[in-house]
Amino acid sequence: MKATPADAAFLARAIAAGAGDEAADLVVRNARLFSVIDGSTIETDIAVVGDRIVGVQGEYEGAREIDAQGRVVVPGFIDTHLHVESSLVTPFEFDRCVLPHGVTTAICDPHEIANVLGSEGIRYFLDSSLETVMDLRVNLSSCVPATAFETSGACLEIEDLLPLRDHEKVIGLAEFMNFPGVLMRDPKVLAKLEAFQGGHIDGHAPLLSGMALNGYLAAGIRTDHEATTAEEALEKLSKGMNILIREGSVSKDLDALAPILQPDVSAFVALCTDDRNPLDIAEEGHLDSMIRRLIAKGIRPLDAYRAASWSAANAFGLKDRGHLAPGWRADIVLLDDFEDCRVGPVISGGRLVEPEVFKARRIVSPVGLDSVKASKVQAGAFQVPAASAQIDVIGVVPGRIITEHLKRHLPVADGKAQIDLDQDVLKVAVVERHKQTGNIGCGFVSGFGMKTGAIASSVGHDSHNICVVGADEEAMAIAVNRVIDMKGGFAVADGDEVKAELPLPLAGLMSLESFEDVREKLEELRVAAKGLGCVLPEPFLQVAFLPLPVIPHLKITDLGVFDVNRFELLSQ
């Protein structure tokens, strides 16, 4: 929802209420205000006018009053990098799902929907951001498509981004995944970087270090959420980057990076989820879960809460939030438990988060309801020629989107390499769904542990073609065809039937149902996948990241198996 206009009339009212000359709109009484600057706690009222805090360290009267009952009060949490699409719900359901966890600002990159729908997808998010209760900010997707080695639904050049740059909810340029393009000084890459010089440019540079990292940062890139070791993070901090500690549904870096969150650097460290679904949010939480775990690991509460608020705001130029003081945005979290970060009432932009506030939103009509254009497939489409004695196999690493490049001797029949369950080697395929090319890239994957059936998904980072993993080709075809029939989604097939499914008709990425319904269907899918023998805790997101070709080492796209290190297609 739009901010309160700071005109003369508003300012006069804010000043009067702050000075105690008239009643505020909202007063939080009997609060213990925690300072993310020095870690002190002060017993006080907090007065709010519109979306702004106008008074602390005093007693106030308000048109509406909330008794904090001695709770500790902290600034609203800021998720510094996420893809709302990965929550599998619309921005409006994401809003309703995450705000009760204290997340009052979310900085999203609509990269997933942009790869399917282009500018139309970004505009859907910008329109939605004007209506959500939380402050949903947008970084413009910088790498659409993410690679030339996959068929995407769209292509965004600088001419497509410039008309969106000055939108009131746009911060800057989203994660610059194409770090090879930066280092090679690609003209199209340079055009995007030039247009956002002086503004914010998000980074994405897994494992980049040394002189190559220097070159990447020389382009004006300032943040990174891809660090997976403390050593990597500390080098990037030393070279001026803000590190965003990530803990998503697949990529889980909190344990590795927690040691860097020390007093000397906590002002330069923030938190993000990147990709987290409603089932994980229900079971674990969101940023509140990250804060809880950091404190449990011995991190000072001051550093954990600072990273979740003030440091995050400062890194992204949001100078009006991240601190509870007069003149600052009224994003306020009341904690039922400070050390364990148990969130109670939440105030977002001066509004108490309760059912009525969500009913006041104008819901933006969904887009991309017919984005899955693939034709039905047959089991014979998933054949892989036995080109050599050893076959390239993608090795899945649980909890990571980085893969391994394995070599395996596989059974051969009629010149075709076969699935080998004894070695945990399954078939994997990507079916192009945007341009009706008929492309199907096929290969092998290890790490799922499945003994039967197949799992298919129209969420397939980053071009979002249909990705399927299976222990037999018939089940793979059934799962893919069900995804096509649903116009996007997840499907688990075994034998000749579909065991569980989740339709995702909005661009093949998001459900039109409530987050509660999505959570229930995800539980059913997880049970069905486990019934196939799958050993991965998040099999659908793990499937979805198999095509991501900007992460070492071995990936698969609709064009074939791709060696990211050598930028080489190994099969077609």
PEVENPE-V433815 format. One record per helix or strand of 2 or more residues. SS is the DSSP state (alpha for helix, beta for strand). FROM is the first residue (numbers start at 1). LEN is the number of residues. If there is no record, write none. Layout:
[[SS & FROM & LEN] [SS & FROM & LEN]]
This chain:
[[alpha & 8 & 11] [beta & 24 & 11] [beta & 41 & 9] [beta & 52 & 4] [beta & 62 & 6] [beta & 72 & 4] [beta & 77 & 6] [alpha & 84 & 4] [alpha & 91 & 11] [beta & 103 & 7] [alpha & 111 & 7] [alpha & 119 & 11] [beta & 135 & 6] [alpha & 158 & 5] [beta & 170 & 7] [alpha & 179 & 5] [alpha & 187 & 9] [beta & 200 & 4] [alpha & 210 & 8] [beta & 223 & 2] [alpha & 230 & 9] [beta & 242 & 6] [alpha & 254 & 7] [alpha & 266 & 3] [beta & 269 & 4] [alpha & 278 & 7] [alpha & 287 & 10] [alpha & 301 & 7] [alpha & 310 & 6] [beta & 332 & 6] [beta & 342 & 7] [beta & 351 & 2] [alpha & 355 & 5] [alpha & 379 & 4] [beta & 384 & 2] [beta & 391 & 5] [beta & 404 & 5] [beta & 412 & 2] [beta & 416 & 2] [alpha & 421 & 3] [beta & 425 & 7] [beta & 440 & 7] [beta & 454 & 4] [beta & 466 & 5] [alpha & 473 & 13] [beta & 489 & 6] [beta & 497 & 7] [alpha & 515 & 17] [alpha & 539 & 6] [beta & 554 & 4] [beta & 560 & 4] [beta & 568 & 2]]
